[in-house]
Structure formats: C-alpha cells, structure tokens
Amino acid sequence: MAEENKDKYKIFIVEDDVDLSEMLSAYFRVQGYEVAQAMRGEDAVQGITASSPDVVVLDIRLPDIDGYEVCRRLRRVRRTQNIPVIFLTEKREREDKLAGLELGAVDYITKPFDIQELRLRVRNALRRSRLSSMLNPVTGLPEGVLVRERLEQAVRQPDWGIVLAGIRGLNKFRDKYGFVAADDVSRAVTLMITNAVQESGGEEDFIGHTDTGDFIILTTADRCKKVAERCLVRLQPSIQYFYPALERQRLNEMPESERLTVRVASISSREHSFTDIEKLFALLVD
C-alpha cells in the first residue's frame, strides 16, 4: 500500500550495486515516491543539486568519490545543505558512523538491511524535515517561507528598516576546520546578533535567515542604522576568536578571500520604497 501523500516526495538513491539500486527504486515507486538514481558520486552531486529531492539514500562505497564526499559537497551548497541524507553502507565501525553524522546525515543503516526498516527511516526523516523546514537547523532561526512572509508584510508598512548581516568565507572555513567548528561560528554569530538587537532594537524586531544564509533583521527606520552599527561592533572584533589560538597570529597575513569577514548593510523606508523583494535584496548585497 502506498505511503499517504508521498506522491509529492522525491527520493534520490545513490547506489553502485545495480540490482540493489533497481530493487530500491522499484520498491519506493510502489510506495508513491518519485525516484531518481545515480551510481557514481559525481553524478549524484549533479543530480541532487539539479533536482533538490526531499531525501537522499546514499551508499558510502562508490566507484569515484565516496558517500562522505558527496554529503560534504551537498552541505556546502545552500540549495542542498538541508536535504536529509540517510547513509546506506556495509561499514559498522563507530568511527564510520560518527563521520557520517558529523557531516549532517540524519540516519545510518547498515547492509544487509530490512527494506521495511529503511522505508520507516525514510518516512521519519521526511517528517522531521517537514517540521523543521521553516527553522535553520544550526541556529534555530526562521528561514524560507516564514522570512519571506514577514519581509513582504514589513515593506508594505510605511515605517520599516532592514539590516542584512553575514559572515563571508564560511564555506572555506568549514572545509579547513570542519562542520562542527563552522556550526559553532554560526551559533556564536546568532547570539551576538540577537544581543545587538536587544541592545539597539525593539521587542517586536524580527531575526531570521535569507535564502543565502545571511542574517536578516526587520526593524523600524529609526532603529535601523543603530542596529546595523551594533551588529558590526559585536561581530568585527570577534572574528579572530573563531580560529584556533595558533591561527590567530597570522590572520592579518591571510588574503581577505581566505579568511572570515563581516558584512553588514541596512536600508529603510526613509531611503527607498519597494514592491519587489528581489530588487530590495539586490540593493542590500550590492
């Protein structure tokens, strides 16, 4: 019997065993899923990026790049970084499982496996994803539809101010120091921006994420510049402390393109009037 309401869900299966791949594909199609497949890691990255499936079942052993690298690349891209990934593998060592979980995999199932168990794990991953899809999994702040709705409401009012704050270079930082360190940076920045809004903003001000992952603050025209300045004051001196102690001494020697930098921009109803949200963002990031 097909899973309830699963016709809208897309599953991407990455498995180099032809028989197993076809079996999984046939099974999930019967369950009502739309199924895509890849047998190589590079093909998987391209296919998943292009199609944005709802869940990925990913074998670790692949003929080119392994499943860890596939997951790593997916997590670097905003479009794919929150897609639930379930690792499917013959590896049973604790270190292997931890490596997968550190990369953001939501589950880990070893071969041989019960197909019904895999089906339930896929279903549970989709449920968790649906519940959390409006909140950033690292910072806990609103994103996506919630942010767009609040932004559209704000710019229809006569008095609004918007602050865009971001940390540039986080992808390269993640590649060098790992996902845990990069997530720690995001959480620290969240705390500093929240404190900046508490100090210079108002109780009704809103903090969320744009589609690019930057922080967005919705406030009033009067408070806008103050909030932006406070964010900069909070963030700029803190950059060095995101790095290991031995790295801090050589930060000034690194080119700007290789290190974390802060960017804060603001705009308000005193300067502009917008009906097109995309044009507003283009001006903020210019």
N, C-alpha and C positions, 0 to 999 in steps of 0.2 A: 504494500500500500504506500502511495507517495506521501512524502512529508507534507504537512499542512503549510500552504503558502510558500513552498520552496521554489515555485516556478520563477520567482524574481531573483533567486540567488544563483550566483555564478561560482563554480569551484574550478580551480586550476590545479591539475595533477602533474607533478614533476617526478617522473619515474623512468629509469632506463631499461627496466625489465619489461619487454613488450607485452608478454602475457599478463603480468600483473597490472600494467597500465591499462590494457584493454578491459580487464575484468573490473577494475575500479571505475573506469569510465562508464561501462555498461550499467554497473550497479547504481551509480549516482544519477544517471539519466533516468533510470526507472523510478528513483526516489523523487524526481521532479526538478533536479538541478540542471542548469546549463553547464556543460563541461567543456573545458579546453585542456590540452595536453602539451607537454614538452618532454623530450628525452635527454636534452642537454641543458646545462646550466645557463649558458649564454642565451639560448633560445627562450629559456624560462624567463630570464630577466626582461628581455624584449617583449615577450608575450604578455607578461603580467603588467608591465608598465603601460602597454597599449590598451589592455582590456579592463584593468582595475577590477579584478574579481573580488568576490565577497570573502573568500577564504582560499588558502593555498595549502595543499598537501604536498610536502617537499621531502624527497629522498635525500639523504646526505651523500651517499656514494653516487657520483655522476661521472661520465667519461671525460669531462673537461674541467670546469671549476666545480668545487663541491657545494653541497647544500648550504654550508655555513657562509660561503662567499656569496651565494645567491641571496640569502637572507640579509647579509651585510649591505649589499648593494640596494636592496629594496628599502632598507631602513634609512638610507641616505637621501632618498627622494621623497619630497612631500606627498606626492600623488600616491605612493605605495607604502609609506612608512608605518601606517596603522592597520594594514591588511593582516588579519590573523593568519599566522603560519603554524601548521602542525608538522613537526618533523616525523618522517617515517624512515626507520633505519634498523639495521641489524646490530648497531652498536649498543652496548648495555652498560658501559663503564660510567661511573658517576661523573667523571670529568667531561665526558662527551655530552651528557645531559645538561650539565651546568653551562657548557659552552653554548649550547643551543638556547637555553633560557636567557643567558646574558645578552644574546643577540635579539631578544624580544619575541622568541617563539612562545605561543600560548599553550602548546602542549607537545608531547613527545611520546610516540608509540613505537614499540619495537616489533620486528618481524620474528617469527610468524605472529600474526595478529588476528583477532576476531573481527570480521567485517562489520558486525553489529556494533561492536565497541567503537570502531572508527566512526561509524555513522553517528553515534551518540556524541562522540567527542567533537565532530564537525558541527553538529546541531548546537551543542553547548557553547562552542566558540562563537558561532553566529549570534546567539542570544546575548552573550557578554558584549560582543562588538556593537550590537544594536543599542544596548542600554548605555554604552559609554561613548557612542559616536558623536555626541554633542559636547563632550568634555575631552580636553587634551589628556592623554594617559600619563604623561610625565608631570605636568604642572597642575592638573585638575581644573584648569580654567576653561570657560566656554570657548567653543570654536564652531566653524561651519555655519549651519543654518541659524543657530542662536545669535551669533555675532552679526550676521548679515541683517537679520530682522531688527536687532537693536540699532544698528547703524542706519538703516532706512528710516526707522522711527525718529532717530535723532536729527537727521538732516532735514526732516520735514518741519521741525520746530524752528521758531525764529532765533533761538539762542542755543548755539551748540559749539563745542570745541572738541577737537580730536588730536590725540597725541599718539604717534607711532614710535615705538622703541624696540630696538633689536640688537642682537649680538651677531656681528658678522664673523665669518670664519669658523663657525661651529662644526661644520662637516669635516674640515681638515683637522680640527682639534679632536673630534671623535675618532677619526682614522688613526691618529697618533697615540691618544691616551685611553681610548676605549669608550664603550657606550655608558658605562657606569659613571665615569668622570664627566662626560658630556651631559648626562641627565642631572648630575649634581649641579652643574653650571646653570642649567635651565631652572632648577628649583630655587637656587640662590637668587637668580635674577627675578624670578616671580616674587620672592619675599621682598627684595629691595624695591621693586616697582609698587607692590602693594603698600609698603611703608611710605613711599613717596606720595602716593595718592592719599593716604591717611593724613599725612602732614600738610599737604597743599591743596588737596581736592575737597570733595564733599561726600556726604554719606551715600548720596544717590549715584555717584560716579560708577561707571561700569568698566571692568577689565576683562579682556578676552584675547583671542589669537586671530590674526588674519590667516588667509589661505597659505601665505608664505611662511607662517610660523612666528612672525613678529608679534609683539605685544601691542594691543590697541586699547587706548583709554578714551572713553566717551565722557566728556565733562561739559562745562559751560565755557562760553567765550571769555569770560572774566578770569576763570581759573586756568585756562589752557596753557598759557606761557609759564605760569608758575609751576604747574605740574611737570611740564617738559623740562624746565630747568632743574627741578628737584630730582627727576629721574636721572639726568646727566650727572648731577652731583653725587648721587648714590652709586651709579654704575661705574663711572670712569675710574675712580681710584681703586675699585675692587678687582679690575681685570687681572692684575698681576697675581692675586691670591688664588685664582682659578688654576694656576700652574703649579707643578711640584716645586718645592723650595729651590732645588738646584737649577731649575729652568728660569727662575725669575730674574737672575742677574744678567741674563743675556737677551731679555725680551727686546730691549731697545736696539739690539743688533739685528734682530729679525726684520725682514721687509714687512710692510703692513699687510700684504696679501697672505702672509704666512702666520699671522697671529690674530687673536681675538680683538675686535674693535667694537666700539659702541657707536650706534647711530640713533639719534632722537630727532624727530621732526614733529611740527604741530601746525594746525590750521584751524580756523574758526569762522563762524558766521559773520564776523566783522570784516573779513577779508574776501570771502567768496560765498557764492550760492550755488548749490549742486543739486541736480536731479539724477545724474549718472554717477553711481558709486565707483565705477571703474575709473572714470576721469579724476575723481577725488583721490583715489589711491595712486594714480599715476603722478599727480602733483606732489603727494607726500613722499614718494620714493625717488623723485627726480633729483 
